[in-house]
Amino acid sequence: MSRIDSIRKIVELQPNDPFPRYGLAMELKNGGLLAESTEAFDELERRHPDYLPQYLMHFNVLTSLQRKDDARSLAERGLVAIRKKGDGHAQGELQAALDALSDED
């Protein structure tokens, strides 16, 4: 069984835990399966919009796929969630990534 398959099993066993879903999205990203990673991040955001680490990593996947408009939209949603939680570090990282993307245009 592959690592991805193992993580998928964990997601099935713990559907309400955001961490295995994040792990799956990251494993797909690291394996170069960016479209599948985006799908996993989309599901994670749908189920757990307050799981903050997802936003920067998903943003990076979207920019790798040259989906800049989607990345901007995601960053805006992420910044709202991050501000609600009061995580200044996560806010600074995501804002910097968004600003860098804007500087590219």
N, C-alpha and C positions, 0 to 999 in steps of 0.2 A: 504494500500500500504506500502510495506517495505521501509526502508531507502535506500536500494540498488536500488529498483525500482524507487524511487523518484529521485535519483541522475542520473540514466539512462535517465530519462525523461529530466532532465536538459541538459545532454550531447546531446540528440537529438535536443533540442531547441537551443543550443549554440555549434554547432560542431567545430567551429574554436577557441574556448576558451579552453586553456589547463587546467585551474583550475578545472572545473567539471570532466574532464577525470582523473586528478590526484586524486580527491576526490573519484571517483568510484574505482580506483585501490586500494587506501588506505582502503576504506570501505570493499572491498573484502578481502584484507590482514587481516584486523582486525577481520573479521568474520571467518578466517581460511580457506577461499576459495582461496588457494594459486595459483592453476593452473589458475583459472579465473583472479586472480589478475595479474599474469604474462601476460596473454593475454591483459588485459587492459593497463598495462605498455608498452607492445610491441606496441600497437596502439598509445599510447601517444608519444612514442619515434619516431615512424614513422611520425606522424603529426607535432610534436613539439620537435625536437631534442635539441632545445636551452632552454627548460624548465628544469632547472638544478635540482630542488628538487627530480625529479623522479629517478635520477641515484642511489643515496644511498639507497632509499627505495626499488627499484627494485632489486638492488644487494642483499639486505637482504632477500628478498623473494626467490631469486634464491639459495642463500646459504642454506636457510631453506629447500629447496627442494633437497638439495645435488647436485645441478647443478653447480659445481664449475667452470668448463670450461666456461659455459655460463656467470657466474657471472664475471669472469676475463675479458672476451670479452666485456661485458657491461661496466665494470669499465674503460677499455681502451677508449672506445668510449665516455664515460662520461667525462673522464679527458680531452680529446681533446675539447669537447664542453665547459667545465668549463674554460679551459685555454683561449679559444677565448673570453670569457666574462670577464676574469680577476677576478674571484671570488676566492680569496685565502682561505676563510673559507670553502667553498664547496670542493675545491681541497684538502685541508688538511683532511677533514673528509673522503672523498672517498678514498684518497691515504692510509690513516690509515686502513680503512676496507680492502682494497686490500692487504696491507702488512700483516695484521693479517691472512688473508686467505692463503697467501703464507707461513707464519710461520707454519700453520697447516700441510703442506705437508712434 
